[in-house]
Amino acid sequence: MSSQPAMTASAPDFAARIARLFVYPVKSCAGIELTEAVLTSTGLDLDRAWMVVDEQGTFVSQRELPRMALVRPQLKHHEVVLRAPGMLALHLAIDEVAGPARVRVWDDVVDACDMGDVAAQWFSDLLGRRLRLVRFDPQQRRLSSLKWTGGVQAPNQFADAFPLLVASEASLAGLNERLAGAGRAPVGIERFRPNIVLSGVEAHDEDRVDVLRIEADRPVAIKPVKPCARCPIPNIDPQTGQSSPEVLDTLQGYRQDARVGGAVTFAMNAIVLEGEDAVLRVGQPVSGDWKFD
């Protein structure tokens, strides 16, 4: 069943506000909640700028290493500080790297910058495998799927596939109502790793809007382009790194999405059409036009 009902000409205007903003400096590690963030062509500034890779240079994630959820970044002046249980803090200078690297993220092989032996040892000790930390090479251009962007060239860094992920408070509330009905505890939006969380809309309205326009310090236009098919990461408790199946089991009952071959979806991948260097802030109004498919 599709989660996208047909819209009618009498549908009210899409009107929302930014409720929460998140960046994830290290791919698959915990996020940082912000009150404001700079928008770039590749998403929010410093989002997925770093990535952990194995000895072959292939990225690793919570899918196989759920304890990555326990790595908590903090932005401090010109560095990112990483903390994890039982580990001394790892300080990463934002503008320093150790040397070149070549890495794989899904089907893309891209140039990157190795962050050195100290960072490699830190992640290896924490996660029990020989790992290294790399930084996205700003000279590299990694494009989102042109099939889903409608031919728009939308770059991203180490995100899975698109620069931004947009969710809504109402979508999470709908899931938590179903979890409560099954005697399960509610979950936080952090499990779904969005960048922008909207308030003031109905559940999954983010699925049904064409272009989101944000009232920032300059015009901003963001286009949701592809439903986010969910892997097992939402089953992982970000506070403990432990996995249990109830989140995806519950979504399976009402979020099988024909647009992506029947996969379970939650939130929308989005690209930046306009607004590079704009400052997004919690509370900013968001408007949009409905899709009439």
C-alpha angles and dihedrals in degrees: 000000000000121000092211113086119196115269123225131215089252094061112128119248117276107252125166144141133230104259101174139005127204136183126190107203094184115044111250094005123108120294133237120234113220136185091215137014137181115245117224132178088263095049130268115358113276093004109151090348091142131045137185116232136186128235090282092053094251118139121252126206145176088281090080100012107041092174087076084082088071093062104101119194127204126192113225121173105290099355145060115228118206122201131182136168112286094005134107113240117274114219117205119190108222093219101040131084134168104223148314125304138177115219143173126230109180106308095342123095109197143169115261141166122250114229097213141253098297092058091043092053092047093057093039092054093046098047102031097238135093102265140158134205120229136186123220111256107239089212089061119094114206113178131206118239108293088207091066098034092055091241095311111138102233114175124205135177121223096330112126094254117322138044099242142025118207124196136161137229089234093057090054091046090054091053092047091051089057093045090052090050088057092048094255129136120255120257132217128243088247089082089067095048099221124175097206124031117193130208130196098047136097123262112292095359084136085072092059105045124096107203126004115215116198123200098229132141088289132015113292126191122182122180122206104218111166136025111244109245106212125234121195094280095098087062090063116094104228091210097055107017089233121134130218127167105234099099098056091035089057094045089050088067096061112005105065101135123208091198090072101034097278096305119151108260136190124172129000131268110228141189132214114250098168139358109065110177092016116139113236115204136187108260098031114139118250125198133179150167121252121242113242103199 
